[in-house]
Amino acid sequence: MQETLTPAAISADPYAVAAFIGYLILIVGIGVWAARFSSAGVSEFFVGGRRMHRFVVALSAVVSGRSAWLLLGVTGMAYAMGPSATWAVVGYIVAELLLFLYYAPRLRRFSGRYDCITVPDFFAVRFGDEKGGLRALLAFVILVFMVGYVAGQFVGGGKAFSAGFGMSPTQGVLLTAGIVLVYTVLGGFLAVSVTDMIQACFMIFALVLLPIIAISDLGGLHILTAQLLSLDPGLVDPFALSVGAGIGFLGIGLGSPGNPHILARYMSIDDPQQLRFSAVVGTIWNVVMSWGAVWVGLAGRAYFPDVAALPGADTESLYPLLAQQHLHPLLFGVVLASIFAAIMSTADSQLLVAASAVVRDVYEKGFHRGESLPQRRLVTLSRVVVTALVALAVGVGLMADQLVFWIVLFAWAGLGAALGPTSILALFWRRATRAGVMAGLVTGTATTIVWYFVPALKSRMYELVPAFLLALLVTWLVSRLTNPPSDTDELFDAMRRGQ
Amino acid sequence: MSALAFYGVLFALPVGIIAMALALAATQRSKD
């Protein structure tokens, strides 16, 4: 059967190219518009001066965490597994709802009171890190993971340009990096957040429209379910997965509280009370986008029962292929734009977090601790660092794609296991100590890597779940054995009341 | 059972999560 199948091809026509170029002009234009505001100071450049609107924060926080994995990976998983792929999205949606409502307000009030711009800033103040060891450890971990993460996004962008527009992957990487560089360098956090909001609209539009049209063209929902059932009963059974796989899928959500490019969004809102609104809007967006991706995968399986019919026999090519076959070329351009939206909205946020680790945590609070540096100088330096990090990420992406693969693989889980449990305890447990947090950071990162490389462990469960729990346990245990900061009551008061 | 699970996870679950978000946000508002 496979020998007789000719894989379908994806190619963009002039309408699609026009829609895509319109999208790029919009994104870069926002960067130019935001440049004036972002030049005021390092707080404006990295957290938007904590003046972000609740709607912008809601969408920016949600899409910063959703890379091309949602559009290409989840659609491919639903294609291969059926509705049991849904559990891969439930965990992070519920986790981010709880973060918006309970975690984010405490982090935002604390960071406003003590002028924390970065996540290491928060930890340094919370644990009285006078010597800077904790800050340096955090900055190092964030920098390594984030540069790898950004490189991974650029490589993904390169592949998408290559598949959609016939460019070479290298040209695609350079173009993706160039676009992100222009609007991030110029507009800083404001441009990144506003473009994230627009990219979220592109993504939700494409993920709602495509499955509705594809299922309607098929003849309706009953035809879809009948076809899936005839192919394999597992394709209509949402519980056709092992307990370990189910826990691992739900455990993906444990990564959200540890990824600093998501946390920076919470720190940027103008009024912490408005996070309630952001929680509802962000959850609606997360739910609609994620279930849309699952429906795309299910519809795709009905159209292409055999994976050999997909370009390169790759399930991740399903989303653009289905769009090309069922949408007007102009809307297909929107779908292509939505893939880049997912990639760029993640890369830009990660880039800013990496740059803030260099400028704020290493340069300002490390090399020039206790000094008052001119804000304009710091913003100029931030722009130089963003440019250098883009060049570094492009270099790593082009020359060391295996390295990128590993870093990206560990980034969500490694950061989630290291920063997730430690930040939760730092925000909610008075007895947490600096030594406990440092032990938790090391345990979370090390367990993630070890678990992945031991096949007997890896086959049982996604590494983030055990690494998160072990880091939580170690942070708790070491904290019990050491003394918390003497001003803990005052620090907790700042989390409850803010200014 | 299978049809119930299929439609439950693909339609009722997302609606349930949004309803939970609204309920939790409303609860927190009343605390403030």
HADDOCK unambig.tbl for C-alpha pairs under 7 A between the chains (distance, minus, plus):
assign (segid A and resid 97 and name CA) (segid B and resid 21 and name CA) 6.73 0.50 0.50
assign (segid A and resid 236 and name CA) (segid B and resid 6 and name CA) 5.99 0.50 0.50
assign (segid A and resid 237 and name CA) (segid B and resid 2 and name CA) 6.17 0.50 0.50
assign (segid A and resid 237 and name CA) (segid B and resid 5 and name CA) 7.00 0.50 0.50
assign (segid A and resid 237 and name CA) (segid B and resid 6 and name CA) 6.07 0.50 0.50
assign (segid A and resid 238 and name CA) (segid B and resid 5 and name CA) 6.61 0.50 0.50
assign (segid A and resid 238 and name CA) (segid B and resid 6 and name CA) 6.01 0.50 0.50
assign (segid A and resid 238 and name CA) (segid B and resid 9 and name CA) 6.88 0.50 0.50
assign (segid A and resid 276 and name CA) (segid B and resid 25 and name CA) 5.29 0.50 0.50
assign (segid A and resid 279 and name CA) (segid B and resid 21 and name CA) 6.93 0.50 0.50
assign (segid A and resid 280 and name CA) (segid B and resid 21 and name CA) 5.51 0.50 0.50
assign (segid A and resid 280 and name CA) (segid B and resid 22 and name CA) 6.09 0.50 0.50
assign (segid A and resid 283 and name CA) (segid B and resid 18 and name CA) 6.55 0.50 0.50
assign (segid A and resid 283 and name CA) (segid B and resid 21 and name CA) 6.92 0.50 0.50
assign (segid A and resid 284 and name CA) (segid B and resid 18 and name CA) 6.09 0.50 0.50
assign (segid A and resid 287 and name CA) (segid B and resid 14 and name CA) 6.05 0.50 0.50
